[in-house]
Amino acid sequence: MKSEFLPEAEKELREAARYYESEAPGVGIAFIVELHKTVATILDNPLAAQTVRKSIRKKVLSRFPFNVLYSVEDETVVIVAVAHQKRRPTYWQRRLKKRKP
């Protein structure tokens, strides 16, 4: 199984890492490492996380207030959002409509 980030999710990852790095050197890198660990856990058992909407699942990062929202499509885990837990809880749902033909 492999992973793929939607462009919007990739942007969220970069913005959060930049923010944390600007607050304290090394914390942005720690955020990226934690996110990649979480994605690896998802890849090991993609159906273990809580379902939040239809085929979308949520995995919480351990050290940061972020959720990884993803779907499993064939042999790919598609990361839909890297979402802060306290901001706009359902904003990412419109991304799903863009993906449907």
Helices and strands as residue ranges (DSSP letters): E 2-5, H 7-23, H 27-44, E 50-53, E 56-60, E 66-73, E 76-84, H 93-99
